[in-house]
Amino acid sequence: MSAFVEEWRPVSTAGVLLAAGAGTRFAGPRHKLLADLDGQSVVSRALGSLLEASLEAVAVVTGAVDVSGVFAATGSDIAVIDNDRWESGIASSVRCAASWAARQGHEAIVVGLADQPFVTSAAWRTVAASVAPIAVGTYDGRRGNPVRLAREVWPLLPHGGDEGARTVMRRFPELVVPVACEGSPDDIDTVEDLRRWS
């Protein structure tokens, strides 16, 4: 073998579920992430799929609502990242995730939303397996979540606002690779959304 051929090594990839928002469009008796969806909370369904993907590490970014009871019920090792700037928008949560991953020595994060309970574990795994700087899950050609962000693009992430990786994807389309996924990226934003899926 040539001395110039770099030895392949696995990339440490962490899965991150964003669960920090206030969910103000949901008019139910509790926060939408804790609402019941066929016997499980919305966040439990989303977290279960991420855990089943068996990535190197799992973290949840929290903020507006306490979802710690969901973590305890899983019996899994889950890092909790508190975003005290959650009101500034989703970008701050993605930044928190990247900062945590850098401290832990991960080389990529795969980010999904806690209000999207129909993203499958296969989707998490497939996006995580990409080697693109940015890999985005697609559903019948439509972009959704999860999104893989390699360490090299973390400095490009916005510091505030309601867009996480989308800003970077628009600015640097050459870094983005679509990855076809199973499942659905539909989110639970309203009580009507919940009823439609129950």
N, C-alpha and C positions, 0 to 999 in steps of 0.2 A: 504494500500500500504506500502511496506517495506520502511523504512527510508534510506535503502541503494540504492534504485532505483533513479538514477539521473533524475531529471525532464527534459523532452525534451524541447528544445527551438530552434527556427529557426536560421539558420546560415546566417549572412549577407554576401551576395555574390555580387560582382561587376563585370560587363562585361567590358572588355577592348579591344579596337580595336587598333592594331598596324599600324600606318600610317607614320612612320618616315623615311623609306628608300628612296634612290635616284631613284630607278627604272631604272637603267642604260641600261638594255636590251631592254627597250621600245623606239623605234625609231620614235615615233609620234611627232606631233607639240607641245604637252604639256605633263606634267607628267602623267604617266599611271593612277594614282588615279583620275585625273580630266578628263580623256578621256570619251567620250560619249558611253554609252551602252544602246541602246534602249530608248533614251530620258532622261537618268539619268547618272550622273557620276558614275564611278566604286565605288568610296568611298561612294557615297550616297546610292547605292544599299546595300553595306555591312553594313553601319551604320543603315539603315532602318530595316534590319533583326534583328540587335542587339537591337534596341529600341523596336521593337515589342515583344521581349522576356520578357519585363517587369521585368527586374532584379532590385535589390535595388538601384543600381547606375550604371552610364555609364561614361566611360572615353575614351579619344582617346589620344594616344601617338603620338606626331608630331615631325618633325625634318627637313627633307630636303625641304619640300614644304608646302606652306601655304594652308591649307584646311579649314580655319575658316569659309569661306563663306558657306560651306556645313552645318556646325553646326547651323549657324544662321537660315538657311532655315528650319530646323526641328522644331524650336520653343520649343525644349526640353532642359532640364537641363543637360548639358554635361560638364564634367570636362576635361580641356585641360592640358595634361602633356607634357611639352616641354623637349625633350631629346637632350641636347646639345652634347651628345656623340654618336649620331646616326651613325656616320661614323664607329664606332668600331664594328658594327654588331647588329643583332636583340637581342642578349642577354642583351645589355644595355637597350633596350626598355622594356623588360620583368622585369628587375630589377627596372626600373623607375616605372612601374605599381605596383609592389609589395610594393615599398617604399610608394607610394601614398596611396595604400589600407591600409597599416599599420597605417599611420597617420589618416586615416578616420575611423579606427576601424572596417574594414571589416575582415572577417575570411577566405574568399576565393576569388580568382579572376578567371574569365573565360576569356581566352585570344583567340582572333582570329585575322586574318589578313585582312587589308583593301583592299587588291587586290584579295580577294576571295568573289566575290559578289553573289555566288550561295549557300553559307551556309545559311540555313533557320533559321527562328526564333525558330522553333521547335527543331533544333539541339542545339542552344544556351540554350534553356530551359532544354532539356533532359540532357545535360552535366552538367549544373549548379545544377540539382537536385541530382546528385551523392553525396555520402558521402565518396567516396574514397579520399585518400590523393592526388592522381593524376588521373583524369578521362580524357580519350582521345576519341574524336569522331572518329568513324570508318564508312567507306563507302564501303559496300560489302567486309568487312574484312580488308580494307586498312586504316591505321591510317591517320588522318588528323587533322583538326581544327574544332571547338574550343577545348581547353584543360583547364580543371579545375585544379587549383593549390591551395591546402589548405595552410593556414598560416604556418603550421608545416614544409612545404617543401621549403618555400621561402629562408631560409638561404643556401639551397643547390644549388640555381640557379647560373649559371656561371656569371662572371662579364663582359666578352667580348666574341666576336666571333659571328659567323653566326648561332648558334644554341641556342634556348631558353630553352625550357623544355626537348628537346630530350636528352641532355646530362644527365640530372637527371633520365630520364626514362631508359636509358641504364644502369646507375650505380645501380639503385634501382628498378628493374622490379617488385619486390614484392609489390610496392606501387601503381602500375598502374592497372587501371580497364578500359577495352574498353567499349565504349557506342555506340551502333548502332544508326546511324543518317540518316535522309532523306537529300536529296539535293546532292550537289557536292562540294568537297574541291578544285576543280581546280582553279588555279590562273591566273590572267592576267599579264603575264610577257612581252609579245611581242605584236606588232601590229597584228601579225598573230593569236595570241590567241584571241584578241579582235574581229577580223573578223569572226573567227570560231563560236563565241558565239552570234554575232549580228544578 
